[in-house]
Amino acid sequence: MKRLFDFILGLVAAALLLVPVVVVAILVRLTSAGPALYWSDRVGRNNEIFKMPKFRSMRVGTPAVATHLLVDPKAHLTPIGSFLRKSSLDELPQLWSILVGDMSFVGPRPALFNQDDLIALRTEQGVHKLVPGLTGWAQVNGRDELPIPQKVALDAEYIEKQSLWFDISILWLTFVKVVRRDGVSH
């Protein structure tokens, strides 16, 4: 049921967002050297690595680490990178990952391939068995501001509460957070 929900909602969202996706892709290309998309190695279900697309908000050559680990993250941003992140427009290409089944609309955010501490804790708690999501319970409860153990605890709580209605409420809360720009790292 969840996969069918993701696929249908993904098709609808892709159709509705086609023009903004094209506009953002053009803006990324016009404002910085390199491709419009960045394909990030991420940890998916059962800790399998998959390629997750995002609009490129960082300059080509930026180290593949979590933003908070960069010495001066702002120095790596493209001219529109901060806007893309604050508005969450950099996440739009992840609709592709949802349509092909690598991701769901709701689940734990996919870890970077080198976030060993996060991956280990999620595996310990059984969170690794879930399909990662565009948004999740941890996202709406603090996003980038949460320490890793707290994120994992919320991801584990999601396993217990998981249902279609809970997913819909998380999607609504995500919409509200994005509009308010709550908990977004720059």
N, C-alpha and C positions, 0 to 999 in steps of 0.2 A: 504493500500500500504506500509506504514512504517513498519508494523508488518511483512509482507511478505519479505521486504528487509532485516530486522533484522534477520529473521529466515534463509533465504538463505545464507546471508553473515556469519551468525553465524556457520552454518554447514561447509561452506568452510573454515573459519578460524579455527574451531575445528580440521578439518582434516589436515590442513597445520601445525598447531601448536601442534599436538599430541606429537611428540617427545620432543620438548622443554618443554612442560608441564610435561611430565614424568621425564625428567632430573631435572627440578627445584624441583619437589616434592621429589625426592630422595635426592637432595642436602640439602633441608630444613630439612629432617629427619636425615641426617647424621651429620649436624652441630649444632643441638640443640634438646633438649628433647621436646617431645610433637608431636602433629599431624602436618602434612604438611599444612593442611588448617585451617583457622580461619573463623568461620561463625559469621559474624557481624550482629547485629540487626540494620537494616536500615529502613528509612522512604521511602516508595514507593508512587505510585500514590494514590491520595486522602488521603494521610497521613497514609496509612496502613503499618504496620510493616512487613518486610520480612527478611529472612536470606540471606545475601550476602556473598559468599565465596571469600576469598583472600588467597594467599600463606602467611603463617605466617612469618612476618618480625620482630615481637616483641616476647620477651620471654613469656612463659606461666605465667599468673598471672599479666600481665600488665593491669592497669586500662583501662576500655572501654571508653576512652575520646579522643577527637581530640588530635593529636600528639603535637600541640603547647601548650596544657594545661598541659602537663607533665613537672615536674620540670627539669628533665634531660633526654630528649628523647633518647639520644645516649646510656644511661645506660640500656635501655630496649631493644635495638636492638639485634637481633641474630647475629652471626658472618657474615652471608651473607645478613642480613636485609637491610643495607644501600644500597648495590648493587641492591637488588630486588626493592627497592623504586626508586632509581635513574634511573634504566632501565625500570621501570613500569612493570616488570615481575610479581610482586605480584598481578597485576590486571588480569592476564590471566584466573583464574578460574571464573571470572565474565561472561565469555562466557556462562556458565551454566545458569546464571540468565537471559541472553538475550534469550537463546533457550527456556526457560520455560515461558518467557513473563513478568518476574518481572522487567526487565530492557530493555532498547533499546541501540543501539550503541551510539546515540546522544540524549542528554537531560540534565537536571540539575543533577549534581552528587548527589547520594542519601545521605541524611543527616544521621548522627548517631541518634539513637533513643532519645538521651539526649541533642541534640543541639536545645533546646527550642527557642532560639532567631532566629536561621536560619529558623526553621519550622514555627514560627509565621509570620515572614516577607514573606516567600514564600506563605503562606496561604493568607495573606493580598493582595498579588500581583497576585493570581490565578495560581502561578507556581505549586502548589500542585496537580493540575489536570493533569500534564504531567507525563508520564512514565520516571523515572530517567534513566540517561545514563552512559555509560562507559566513555564518554567524553562529553563535552558540550561547549557552547559559552563562559561561564565564564572560563572554563578550558584553552581554547586557548588564553584568554585575561588576564592571570595572575595566574591561578591555585591556589596554596596555599598562594600566596603572597597578594591576594585581601582581603580587609575587607568584612565582611558579607553583609553590605548594598550594596556594589558595585557588589558582586556576584549575589545577588538577582535582582538587576537592569539589569544585563546582562542576567540572566535567563528569566526575563520578556520580554526583547528585543527579545530573542529567540522565544518566543511565537508569536510575530508579524512577524518575518522573516521566520518562520519554513516552509521548503520545502525540497524535496528530494535533490535538488542541493545544498541548504544551508548545509544540513547534510553531503553531500559528501565533500564540502569544509571544514567543521569543522573536518571531519575525516582526510583529507589531512594535515590541520594545526596541528592536534594532532600528526600525524606521524612526522612532522618536529620538533615540540616541544620535543617529546620524544627522537628523535635522538640527538638533541642539549642539552637535559636535562634541558630545561628552566623551571623555576618556581617550582622545585621539593623540597619539604621539606625533610630534612634528618632525 
